[in-house]
Amino acid sequence: AQYFEPKEAKRLAGVTRYAWAATAQAIEQAGIDLDEQDMERVGMEMGSAFGGLDILEDQVFILREKGPRRINPTIAPAVLISTTPSYIAIRMGITGPVDSRMSACATGISSLGEAVYRLQRDEVDIMLAGGTDAFQTPLMMASFSRLGAMSTRNDDPATACRPFCNTRDGMILGEGAVVMALETEAHAKQRGATILAEITGYGLTSDAYNLAAPDPSGKGAARAMKLAMQRAHIEGEDVDYICAHGTGTRLNDSSETAAIKIALGEAAYDTRVSSIKSMVGHMMGAAGTASAATIVGAIQNGMVPPTINYYEPDPTCDLNYVPNKAEARHVDVGMCSAFGFGGQNASMVIRRFVE
């Protein structure tokens, strides 16, 4: 109700509603006055893993029960992933590059990474970038359950998601959108912006292994981390904190731990690693951007978030996962990763901004 008229909200998919709200909040926090910007120099990278799946599933039921004349007349554009950034661009008057990334659960980080490339190529001064997903539907609940990826700890849902814990049995689903306002340093300084952090490295690789399962060796994920570190000109010992993908599934957490050890070497054992999915669930297309925002928060607040519901160590997951309680810690350099179906791996290095 804060962002839409009821009739408009009904015609939009959840991904678009979430993304509009998050974008409006990002612009407000960044202090960007769009009336003062050259809108041809403002762009958007807004990705999603599932797009308008919620509205599509709902309309299929209506079609079968009430017939074709009762379905949403704008369903065709509503379900498109590209509709979300296009809708925002129309409402805000953004006429620069507007695009929609889709790389499964790696979407959020790949959206930020591609946005950074546009800034580096001097295509734009500002990129609004992030991920969004709204997919808590009966079909998706059933699908992920059939896949064996969902926790079945229904008797105690608050402790169901247990990343890196030996008693983990799967993920839980989350929803939402996370958007960042990214700028060139020159533009941010010119308008007197408060610079929260700097994106310095990004890596994107493929496992070429399996459509649903990660490569157990973690080699593909490690290459994404190494690429991000290489482009950020850092070594393993420079990383203070890793906001992990950490879904709470048996395979993901063990392969990600292996990847971190490959990428960071012995420094992995001194690095704090945690998964916010233990608290917010798996937001799919928004998950990677949520992890990136978490690193910015850790840098700004001097606090590393915990992995909650960590009860029993797993011999295959032997790093410091900040169990159960947040830790006060100075963070200069953070890294986040996200891994998607089909073996898509994305990693990003974010560091404290220093003049």
Contacts in CASP RR format, 6 or more apart in sequence:
PFRMAT RR
TARGET T0000
AUTHOR 0000-0000-0000
METHOD contacts of the structure
MODEL  1
AQYFEPKEAKRLAGVTRYAWAATAQAIEQAGIDLDEQDMERVGMEMGSAF
GGLDILEDQVFILREKGPRRINPTIAPAVLISTTPSYIAIRMGITGPVDS
RMSACATGISSLGEAVYRLQRDEVDIMLAGGTDAFQTPLMMASFSRLGAM
STRNDDPATACRPFCNTRDGMILGEGAVVMALETEAHAKQRGATILAEIT
GYGLTSDAYNLAAPDPSGKGAARAMKLAMQRAHIEGEDVDYICAHGTGTR
LNDSSETAAIKIALGEAAYDTRVSSIKSMVGHMMGAAGTASAATIVGAIQ
NGMVPPTINYYEPDPTCDLNYVPNKAEARHVDVGMCSAFGFGGQNASMVI
RRFVE
2 21 0 8 1.000
3 17 0 8 1.000
3 20 0 8 1.000
3 21 0 8 1.000
3 24 0 8 1.000
4 12 0 8 1.000
4 17 0 8 1.000
4 20 0 8 1.000
9 17 0 8 1.000
10 72 0 8 1.000
11 72 0 8 1.000
11 74 0 8 1.000
11 78 0 8 1.000
12 55 0 8 1.000
12 78 0 8 1.000
12 87 0 8 1.000
13 51 0 8 1.000
13 52 0 8 1.000
13 53 0 8 1.000
13 54 0 8 1.000
13 55 0 8 1.000
13 56 0 8 1.000
13 78 0 8 1.000
13 79 0 8 1.000
13 83 0 8 1.000
13 84 0 8 1.000
13 134 0 8 1.000
14 52 0 8 1.000
14 54 0 8 1.000
14 55 0 8 1.000
14 132 0 8 1.000
14 134 0 8 1.000
15 48 0 8 1.000
15 50 0 8 1.000
15 51 0 8 1.000
15 52 0 8 1.000
15 54 0 8 1.000
15 81 0 8 1.000
15 84 0 8 1.000
15 132 0 8 1.000
15 133 0 8 1.000
15 134 0 8 1.000
15 177 0 8 1.000
16 52 0 8 1.000
16 78 0 8 1.000
16 83 0 8 1.000
16 84 0 8 1.000
16 87 0 8 1.000
16 88 0 8 1.000
16 132 0 8 1.000
17 134 0 8 1.000
18 132 0 8 1.000
18 133 0 8 1.000
18 134 0 8 1.000
18 175 0 8 1.000
18 176 0 8 1.000
18 177 0 8 1.000
18 286 0 8 1.000
19 46 0 8 1.000
19 84 0 8 1.000
19 85 0 8 1.000
19 88 0 8 1.000
19 130 0 8 1.000
19 131 0 8 1.000
19 132 0 8 1.000
19 177 0 8 1.000
19 179 0 8 1.000
20 87 0 8 1.000
20 88 0 8 1.000
20 91 0 8 1.000
21 177 0 8 1.000
22 130 0 8 1.000
22 132 0 8 1.000
22 176 0 8 1.000
22 177 0 8 1.000
22 178 0 8 1.000
22 179 0 8 1.000
23 44 0 8 1.000
23 46 0 8 1.000
23 88 0 8 1.000
23 92 0 8 1.000
23 128 0 8 1.000
23 177 0 8 1.000
23 179 0 8 1.000
25 179 0 8 1.000
26 128 0 8 1.000
26 179 0 8 1.000
26 180 0 8 1.000
26 181 0 8 1.000
27 34 0 8 1.000
27 128 0 8 1.000
27 181 0 8 1.000
29 181 0 8 1.000
30 181 0 8 1.000
30 193 0 8 1.000
31 193 0 8 1.000
32 126 0 8 1.000
32 181 0 8 1.000
32 191 0 8 1.000
32 193 0 8 1.000
34 42 0 8 1.000
34 92 0 8 1.000
34 93 0 8 1.000
36 191 0 8 1.000
37 125 0 8 1.000
37 126 0 8 1.000
38 125 0 8 1.000
39 93 0 8 1.000
39 94 0 8 1.000
39 95 0 8 1.000
39 96 0 8 1.000
40 95 0 8 1.000
40 96 0 8 1.000
41 96 0 8 1.000
41 124 0 8 1.000
41 125 0 8 1.000
41 126 0 8 1.000
42 94 0 8 1.000
42 95 0 8 1.000
42 96 0 8 1.000
42 124 0 8 1.000
42 125 0 8 1.000
42 126 0 8 1.000
42 127 0 8 1.000
42 128 0 8 1.000
43 89 0 8 1.000
43 94 0 8 1.000
43 96 0 8 1.000
43 97 0 8 1.000
43 98 0 8 1.000
43 115 0 8 1.000
43 118 0 8 1.000
43 124 0 8 1.000
43 126 0 8 1.000
43 127 0 8 1.000
43 128 0 8 1.000
44 85 0 8 1.000
44 88 0 8 1.000
44 89 0 8 1.000
44 94 0 8 1.000
44 97 0 8 1.000
44 98 0 8 1.000
44 99 0 8 1.000
44 127 0 8 1.000
44 128 0 8 1.000
44 129 0 8 1.000
45 85 0 8 1.000
45 99 0 8 1.000
45 100 0 8 1.000
45 101 0 8 1.000
45 111 0 8 1.000
45 112 0 8 1.000
45 113 0 8 1.000
45 114 0 8 1.000
45 115 0 8 1.000
45 118 0 8 1.000
45 127 0 8 1.000
45 128 0 8 1.000
45 129 0 8 1.000
45 130 0 8 1.000
46 84 0 8 1.000
46 85 0 8 1.000
46 88 0 8 1.000
46 99 0 8 1.000
46 100 0 8 1.000
46 101 0 8 1.000
46 111 0 8 1.000
46 128 0 8 1.000
46 129 0 8 1.000
46 130 0 8 1.000
46 131 0 8 1.000
46 132 0 8 1.000
46 179 0 8 1.000
47 81 0 8 1.000
47 84 0 8 1.000
47 85 0 8 1.000
47 100 0 8 1.000
47 101 0 8 1.000
47 102 0 8 1.000
47 107 0 8 1.000
47 108 0 8 1.000
47 111 0 8 1.000
47 130 0 8 1.000
47 131 0 8 1.000
47 132 0 8 1.000
47 285 0 8 1.000
48 81 0 8 1.000
48 84 0 8 1.000
48 100 0 8 1.000
48 102 0 8 1.000
48 107 0 8 1.000
48 131 0 8 1.000
48 132 0 8 1.000
48 133 0 8 1.000
48 284 0 8 1.000
48 285 0 8 1.000
49 102 0 8 1.000
49 104 0 8 1.000
49 105 0 8 1.000
49 107 0 8 1.000
49 133 0 8 1.000
49 135 0 8 1.000
49 284 0 8 1.000
49 285 0 8 1.000
50 133 0 8 1.000
50 134 0 8 1.000
50 135 0 8 1.000
50 140 0 8 1.000
50 284 0 8 1.000
50 285 0 8 1.000
51 79 0 8 1.000
51 80 0 8 1.000
51 81 0 8 1.000
51 84 0 8 1.000
51 133 0 8 1.000
51 134 0 8 1.000
51 135 0 8 1.000
52 78 0 8 1.000
52 79 0 8 1.000
52 80 0 8 1.000
52 81 0 8 1.000
52 134 0 8 1.000
53 79 0 8 1.000
53 134 0 8 1.000
53 135 0 8 1.000
53 137 0 8 1.000
53 139 0 8 1.000
53 140 0 8 1.000
54 134 0 8 1.000
54 135 0 8 1.000
54 136 0 8 1.000
54 137 0 8 1.000
55 72 0 8 1.000
55 75 0 8 1.000
55 78 0 8 1.000
55 79 0 8 1.000
56 75 0 8 1.000
56 79 0 8 1.000
57 137 0 8 1.000
57 138 0 8 1.000
57 139 0 8 1.000
58 137 0 8 1.000
59 71 0 8 1.000
59 72 0 8 1.000
59 75 0 8 1.000
62 70 0 8 1.000
62 71 0 8 1.000
62 72 0 8 1.000
63 70 0 8 1.000
63 71 0 8 1.000
72 78 0 8 1.000
77 83 0 8 1.000
81 100 0 8 1.000
81 102 0 8 1.000
82 99 0 8 1.000
82 100 0 8 1.000
84 100 0 8 1.000
84 132 0 8 1.000
85 98 0 8 1.000
85 99 0 8 1.000
85 100 0 8 1.000
86 98 0 8 1.000
88 94 0 8 1.000
88 128 0 8 1.000
89 95 0 8 1.000
89 96 0 8 1.000
89 98 0 8 1.000
94 128 0 8 1.000
96 123 0 8 1.000
96 124 0 8 1.000
97 118 0 8 1.000
97 123 0 8 1.000
97 124 0 8 1.000
99 114 0 8 1.000
101 107 0 8 1.000
101 108 0 8 1.000
101 110 0 8 1.000
101 111 0 8 1.000
101 114 0 8 1.000
101 131 0 8 1.000
103 110 0 8 1.000
103 204 0 8 1.000
103 340 0 8 1.000
103 344 0 8 1.000
103 346 0 8 1.000
104 284 0 8 1.000
104 285 0 8 1.000
104 340 0 8 1.000
104 341 0 8 1.000
104 342 0 8 1.000
104 343 0 8 1.000
104 344 0 8 1.000
105 245 0 8 1.000
105 282 0 8 1.000
105 284 0 8 1.000
105 285 0 8 1.000
105 287 0 8 1.000
105 288 0 8 1.000
105 338 0 8 1.000
105 339 0 8 1.000
105 340 0 8 1.000
105 341 0 8 1.000
105 344 0 8 1.000
106 204 0 8 1.000
106 288 0 8 1.000
106 338 0 8 1.000
106 339 0 8 1.000
106 340 0 8 1.000
106 344 0 8 1.000
106 345 0 8 1.000
106 346 0 8 1.000
107 131 0 8 1.000
107 284 0 8 1.000
107 285 0 8 1.000
107 286 0 8 1.000
107 288 0 8 1.000
107 338 0 8 1.000
108 130 0 8 1.000
108 131 0 8 1.000
108 178 0 8 1.000
108 285 0 8 1.000
108 286 0 8 1.000
108 287 0 8 1.000
108 288 0 8 1.000
108 289 0 8 1.000
108 292 0 8 1.000
108 338 0 8 1.000
108 346 0 8 1.000
109 202 0 8 1.000
109 288 0 8 1.000
109 289 0 8 1.000
109 291 0 8 1.000
109 292 0 8 1.000
109 336 0 8 1.000
109 337 0 8 1.000
109 338 0 8 1.000
109 346 0 8 1.000
109 347 0 8 1.000
109 348 0 8 1.000
110 204 0 8 1.000
110 344 0 8 1.000
110 346 0 8 1.000
111 129 0 8 1.000
111 130 0 8 1.000
111 131 0 8 1.000
111 289 0 8 1.000
112 129 0 8 1.000
112 130 0 8 1.000
112 180 0 8 1.000
112 182 0 8 1.000
112 199 0 8 1.000
112 202 0 8 1.000
112 289 0 8 1.000
112 292 0 8 1.000
112 348 0 8 1.000
113 129 0 8 1.000
113 199 0 8 1.000
113 202 0 8 1.000
113 346 0 8 1.000
113 348 0 8 1.000
114 129 0 8 1.000
115 127 0 8 1.000
115 128 0 8 1.000
115 129 0 8 1.000
115 130 0 8 1.000
115 182 0 8 1.000
116 127 0 8 1.000
116 182 0 8 1.000
116 199 0 8 1.000
116 201 0 8 1.000
116 202 0 8 1.000
117 202 0 8 1.000
118 124 0 8 1.000
118 127 0 8 1.000
119 125 0 8 1.000
119 127 0 8 1.000
119 182 0 8 1.000
119 183 0 8 1.000
119 184 0 8 1.000
122 184 0 8 1.000
125 183 0 8 1.000
125 184 0 8 1.000
125 187 0 8 1.000
126 181 0 8 1.000
126 182 0 8 1.000
126 183 0 8 1.000
126 187 0 8 1.000
127 181 0 8 1.000
127 182 0 8 1.000
127 183 0 8 1.000
128 179 0 8 1.000
128 180 0 8 1.000
128 181 0 8 1.000
128 182 0 8 1.000
129 179 0 8 1.000
129 180 0 8 1.000
129 182 0 8 1.000
129 289 0 8 1.000
130 177 0 8 1.000
130 178 0 8 1.000
130 179 0 8 1.000
130 180 0 8 1.000
130 286 0 8 1.000
130 289 0 8 1.000
131 177 0 8 1.000
131 178 0 8 1.000
131 179 0 8 1.000
131 285 0 8 1.000
131 286 0 8 1.000
131 288 0 8 1.000
131 289 0 8 1.000
132 176 0 8 1.000
132 177 0 8 1.000
132 178 0 8 1.000
132 285 0 8 1.000
132 286 0 8 1.000
133 175 0 8 1.000
133 176 0 8 1.000
133 177 0 8 1.000
133 283 0 8 1.000
133 284 0 8 1.000
133 285 0 8 1.000
133 286 0 8 1.000
134 175 0 8 1.000
134 176 0 8 1.000
135 173 0 8 1.000
135 175 0 8 1.000
135 284 0 8 1.000
136 173 0 8 1.000
136 174 0 8 1.000
136 175 0 8 1.000
140 173 0 8 1.000
141 150 0 8 1.000
141 173 0 8 1.000
144 150 0 8 1.000
144 171 0 8 1.000
144 173 0 8 1.000
145 152 0 8 1.000
147 212 0 8 1.000
148 170 0 8 1.000
149 170 0 8 1.000
149 171 0 8 1.000
149 247 0 8 1.000
149 249 0 8 1.000
150 170 0 8 1.000
150 171 0 8 1.000
150 172 0 8 1.000
150 173 0 8 1.000
151 160 0 8 1.000
151 161 0 8 1.000
151 162 0 8 1.000
151 168 0 8 1.000
151 169 0 8 1.000
151 170 0 8 1.000
151 171 0 8 1.000
151 172 0 8 1.000
151 248 0 8 1.000
152 169 0 8 1.000
153 159 0 8 1.000
153 160 0 8 1.000
153 169 0 8 1.000
154 160 0 8 1.000
157 172 0 8 1.000
159 309 0 8 1.000
160 170 0 8 1.000
160 172 0 8 1.000
160 309 0 8 1.000
161 168 0 8 1.000
161 170 0 8 1.000
161 171 0 8 1.000
161 172 0 8 1.000
161 248 0 8 1.000
161 277 0 8 1.000
161 278 0 8 1.000
161 281 0 8 1.000
161 309 0 8 1.000
162 168 0 8 1.000
162 169 0 8 1.000
162 170 0 8 1.000
162 248 0 8 1.000
162 278 0 8 1.000
162 309 0 8 1.000
162 310 0 8 1.000
162 311 0 8 1.000
163 244 0 8 1.000
163 246 0 8 1.000
163 247 0 8 1.000
163 248 0 8 1.000
163 253 0 8 1.000
163 275 0 8 1.000
163 277 0 8 1.000
163 278 0 8 1.000
163 307 0 8 1.000
163 309 0 8 1.000
163 310 0 8 1.000
163 321 0 8 1.000
164 244 0 8 1.000
164 246 0 8 1.000
164 248 0 8 1.000
164 253 0 8 1.000
164 257 0 8 1.000
164 273 0 8 1.000
164 275 0 8 1.000
164 307 0 8 1.000
164 310 0 8 1.000
164 314 0 8 1.000
164 317 0 8 1.000
164 319 0 8 1.000
164 321 0 8 1.000
165 248 0 8 1.000
165 307 0 8 1.000
165 309 0 8 1.000
165 310 0 8 1.000
165 311 0 8 1.000
165 312 0 8 1.000
165 313 0 8 1.000
165 314 0 8 1.000
166 311 0 8 1.000
166 312 0 8 1.000
166 313 0 8 1.000
166 314 0 8 1.000
166 315 0 8 1.000
166 317 0 8 1.000
167 311 0 8 1.000
167 312 0 8 1.000
168 248 0 8 1.000
168 249 0 8 1.000
168 250 0 8 1.000
168 253 0 8 1.000
168 314 0 8 1.000
169 250 0 8 1.000
170 247 0 8 1.000
170 248 0 8 1.000
170 249 0 8 1.000
170 250 0 8 1.000
171 247 0 8 1.000
171 248 0 8 1.000
171 249 0 8 1.000
171 277 0 8 1.000
171 281 0 8 1.000
171 282 0 8 1.000
172 277 0 8 1.000
172 281 0 8 1.000
172 282 0 8 1.000
173 281 0 8 1.000
173 282 0 8 1.000
173 284 0 8 1.000
174 280 0 8 1.000
174 281 0 8 1.000
174 282 0 8 1.000
174 283 0 8 1.000
174 284 0 8 1.000
175 283 0 8 1.000
175 286 0 8 1.000
176 283 0 8 1.000
176 286 0 8 1.000
177 286 0 8 1.000
178 283 0 8 1.000
178 286 0 8 1.000
178 288 0 8 1.000
178 289 0 8 1.000
178 290 0 8 1.000
178 292 0 8 1.000
178 293 0 8 1.000
179 289 0 8 1.000
180 289 0 8 1.000
180 292 0 8 1.000
180 293 0 8 1.000
182 199 0 8 1.000
183 193 0 8 1.000
185 195 0 8 1.000
185 198 0 8 1.000
188 195 0 8 1.000
189 195 0 8 1.000
195 353 0 8 1.000
196 296 0 8 1.000
196 297 0 8 1.000
196 299 0 8 1.000
196 300 0 8 1.000
196 353 0 8 1.000
197 295 0 8 1.000
197 296 0 8 1.000
197 299 0 8 1.000
197 300 0 8 1.000
197 350 0 8 1.000
197 351 0 8 1.000
197 352 0 8 1.000
197 353 0 8 1.000
198 350 0 8 1.000
198 351 0 8 1.000
198 352 0 8 1.000
198 353 0 8 1.000
199 292 0 8 1.000
199 348 0 8 1.000
199 349 0 8 1.000
199 350 0 8 1.000
200 231 0 8 1.000
200 232 0 8 1.000
200 233 0 8 1.000
200 234 0 8 1.000
200 349 0 8 1.000
200 350 0 8 1.000
200 351 0 8 1.000
201 228 0 8 1.000
201 229 0 8 1.000
201 231 0 8 1.000
201 232 0 8 1.000
201 348 0 8 1.000
201 349 0 8 1.000
202 227 0 8 1.000
202 228 0 8 1.000
202 231 0 8 1.000
202 346 0 8 1.000
202 347 0 8 1.000
202 348 0 8 1.000
202 349 0 8 1.000
203 224 0 8 1.000
203 225 0 8 1.000
203 227 0 8 1.000
203 228 0 8 1.000
203 231 0 8 1.000
203 345 0 8 1.000
203 346 0 8 1.000
203 347 0 8 1.000
203 348 0 8 1.000
204 224 0 8 1.000
204 227 0 8 1.000
204 344 0 8 1.000
204 345 0 8 1.000
204 346 0 8 1.000
205 220 0 8 1.000
205 221 0 8 1.000
205 223 0 8 1.000
205 224 0 8 1.000
205 227 0 8 1.000
205 345 0 8 1.000
206 220 0 8 1.000
206 342 0 8 1.000
206 343 0 8 1.000
206 344 0 8 1.000
206 345 0 8 1.000
207 214 0 8 1.000
207 215 0 8 1.000
207 218 0 8 1.000
207 219 0 8 1.000
207 220 0 8 1.000
207 221 0 8 1.000
207 342 0 8 1.000
207 343 0 8 1.000
207 344 0 8 1.000
207 345 0 8 1.000
208 343 0 8 1.000
209 215 0 8 1.000
209 342 0 8 1.000
209 343 0 8 1.000
210 342 0 8 1.000
210 343 0 8 1.000
211 341 0 8 1.000
211 342 0 8 1.000
212 341 0 8 1.000
212 342 0 8 1.000
213 251 0 8 1.000
214 221 0 8 1.000
214 251 0 8 1.000
214 252 0 8 1.000
214 255 0 8 1.000
214 256 0 8 1.000
214 339 0 8 1.000
214 343 0 8 1.000
215 221 0 8 1.000
215 255 0 8 1.000
215 343 0 8 1.000
216 251 0 8 1.000
216 254 0 8 1.000
216 255 0 8 1.000
216 258 0 8 1.000
217 255 0 8 1.000
217 258 0 8 1.000
218 255 0 8 1.000
218 256 0 8 1.000
218 258 0 8 1.000
218 259 0 8 1.000
218 262 0 8 1.000
219 259 0 8 1.000
219 262 0 8 1.000
220 259 0 8 1.000
220 343 0 8 1.000
220 345 0 8 1.000
221 255 0 8 1.000
221 256 0 8 1.000
221 259 0 8 1.000
221 337 0 8 1.000
221 339 0 8 1.000
221 345 0 8 1.000
221 347 0 8 1.000
222 258 0 8 1.000
222 259 0 8 1.000
222 260 0 8 1.000
222 262 0 8 1.000
222 263 0 8 1.000
223 345 0 8 1.000
224 337 0 8 1.000
224 345 0 8 1.000
224 346 0 8 1.000
224 347 0 8 1.000
225 259 0 8 1.000
225 260 0 8 1.000
225 263 0 8 1.000
225 264 0 8 1.000
225 335 0 8 1.000
225 337 0 8 1.000
225 347 0 8 1.000
226 263 0 8 1.000
227 347 0 8 1.000
228 335 0 8 1.000
228 347 0 8 1.000
228 348 0 8 1.000
228 349 0 8 1.000
229 235 0 8 1.000
229 236 0 8 1.000
229 239 0 8 1.000
229 263 0 8 1.000
229 335 0 8 1.000
229 349 0 8 1.000
231 349 0 8 1.000
232 333 0 8 1.000
232 349 0 8 1.000
232 351 0 8 1.000
234 333 0 8 1.000
234 349 0 8 1.000
234 351 0 8 1.000
235 267 0 8 1.000
236 263 0 8 1.000
236 264 0 8 1.000
236 265 0 8 1.000
236 267 0 8 1.000
236 268 0 8 1.000
236 271 0 8 1.000
237 264 0 8 1.000
237 267 0 8 1.000
237 270 0 8 1.000
238 332 0 8 1.000
238 333 0 8 1.000
239 264 0 8 1.000
239 267 0 8 1.000
239 271 0 8 1.000
239 333 0 8 1.000
239 334 0 8 1.000
239 335 0 8 1.000
239 349 0 8 1.000
240 271 0 8 1.000
240 272 0 8 1.000
240 329 0 8 1.000
240 330 0 8 1.000
240 331 0 8 1.000
240 332 0 8 1.000
240 333 0 8 1.000
240 334 0 8 1.000
241 271 0 8 1.000
241 272 0 8 1.000
241 273 0 8 1.000
241 274 0 8 1.000
241 295 0 8 1.000
241 298 0 8 1.000
241 304 0 8 1.000
241 329 0 8 1.000
241 331 0 8 1.000
241 333 0 8 1.000
241 334 0 8 1.000
241 335 0 8 1.000
242 260 0 8 1.000
242 271 0 8 1.000
242 272 0 8 1.000
242 273 0 8 1.000
242 274 0 8 1.000
242 334 0 8 1.000
242 335 0 8 1.000
242 336 0 8 1.000
242 337 0 8 1.000
243 274 0 8 1.000
243 275 0 8 1.000
243 276 0 8 1.000
243 291 0 8 1.000
243 292 0 8 1.000
243 294 0 8 1.000
243 295 0 8 1.000
243 298 0 8 1.000
243 305 0 8 1.000
243 334 0 8 1.000
243 335 0 8 1.000
243 336 0 8 1.000
244 256 0 8 1.000
244 260 0 8 1.000
244 273 0 8 1.000
244 274 0 8 1.000
244 275 0 8 1.000
244 291 0 8 1.000
244 336 0 8 1.000
244 337 0 8 1.000
245 252 0 8 1.000
245 256 0 8 1.000
245 275 0 8 1.000
245 277 0 8 1.000
245 287 0 8 1.000
245 288 0 8 1.000
245 291 0 8 1.000
245 337 0 8 1.000
245 338 0 8 1.000
245 339 0 8 1.000
246 252 0 8 1.000
246 253 0 8 1.000
246 256 0 8 1.000
246 275 0 8 1.000
246 277 0 8 1.000
247 253 0 8 1.000
247 275 0 8 1.000
247 277 0 8 1.000
247 282 0 8 1.000
248 275 0 8 1.000
248 277 0 8 1.000
248 278 0 8 1.000
252 339 0 8 1.000
253 314 0 8 1.000
253 317 0 8 1.000
254 314 0 8 1.000
254 316 0 8 1.000
254 317 0 8 1.000
256 337 0 8 1.000
256 339 0 8 1.000
257 316 0 8 1.000
257 317 0 8 1.000
257 318 0 8 1.000
257 319 0 8 1.000
258 316 0 8 1.000
259 337 0 8 1.000
260 268 0 8 1.000
260 271 0 8 1.000
260 273 0 8 1.000
260 319 0 8 1.000
261 268 0 8 1.000
261 319 0 8 1.000
264 271 0 8 1.000
268 319 0 8 1.000
269 318 0 8 1.000
269 319 0 8 1.000
269 320 0 8 1.000
270 320 0 8 1.000
271 319 0 8 1.000
271 320 0 8 1.000
272 304 0 8 1.000
272 320 0 8 1.000
272 322 0 8 1.000
272 327 0 8 1.000
272 329 0 8 1.000
273 307 0 8 1.000
273 319 0 8 1.000
273 320 0 8 1.000
273 321 0 8 1.000
273 322 0 8 1.000
274 304 0 8 1.000
274 305 0 8 1.000
274 306 0 8 1.000
274 307 0 8 1.000
274 321 0 8 1.000
274 322 0 8 1.000
275 307 0 8 1.000
275 321 0 8 1.000
276 290 0 8 1.000
276 291 0 8 1.000
276 294 0 8 1.000
276 305 0 8 1.000
277 287 0 8 1.000
278 306 0 8 1.000
278 307 0 8 1.000
278 308 0 8 1.000
278 309 0 8 1.000
278 310 0 8 1.000
279 305 0 8 1.000
279 308 0 8 1.000
280 290 0 8 1.000
283 290 0 8 1.000
287 338 0 8 1.000
288 336 0 8 1.000
288 338 0 8 1.000
288 346 0 8 1.000
291 336 0 8 1.000
291 337 0 8 1.000
291 338 0 8 1.000
292 336 0 8 1.000
292 348 0 8 1.000
292 350 0 8 1.000
294 305 0 8 1.000
294 336 0 8 1.000
295 331 0 8 1.000
295 334 0 8 1.000
295 335 0 8 1.000
295 336 0 8 1.000
295 350 0 8 1.000
296 350 0 8 1.000
297 303 0 8 1.000
298 304 0 8 1.000
298 305 0 8 1.000
298 329 0 8 1.000
298 331 0 8 1.000
298 334 0 8 1.000
299 331 0 8 1.000
299 332 0 8 1.000
299 334 0 8 1.000
299 350 0 8 1.000
299 351 0 8 1.000
299 352 0 8 1.000
302 328 0 8 1.000
302 329 0 8 1.000
302 330 0 8 1.000
302 331 0 8 1.000
303 326 0 8 1.000
303 327 0 8 1.000
303 328 0 8 1.000
303 329 0 8 1.000
304 322 0 8 1.000
304 326 0 8 1.000
304 327 0 8 1.000
304 328 0 8 1.000
304 329 0 8 1.000
304 331 0 8 1.000
305 322 0 8 1.000
305 326 0 8 1.000
306 322 0 8 1.000
306 323 0 8 1.000
306 324 0 8 1.000
306 325 0 8 1.000
306 326 0 8 1.000
306 327 0 8 1.000
307 321 0 8 1.000
307 322 0 8 1.000
307 323 0 8 1.000
307 324 0 8 1.000
308 324 0 8 1.000
309 324 0 8 1.000
310 321 0 8 1.000
310 323 0 8 1.000
310 324 0 8 1.000
331 352 0 8 1.000
332 351 0 8 1.000
332 352 0 8 1.000
333 349 0 8 1.000
333 350 0 8 1.000
333 351 0 8 1.000
333 352 0 8 1.000
334 349 0 8 1.000
334 350 0 8 1.000
334 351 0 8 1.000
335 347 0 8 1.000
335 348 0 8 1.000
335 349 0 8 1.000
335 350 0 8 1.000
336 347 0 8 1.000
336 348 0 8 1.000
336 350 0 8 1.000
337 345 0 8 1.000
337 346 0 8 1.000
337 347 0 8 1.000
337 348 0 8 1.000
338 345 0 8 1.000
338 346 0 8 1.000
338 347 0 8 1.000
339 345 0 8 1.000
339 346 0 8 1.000
END
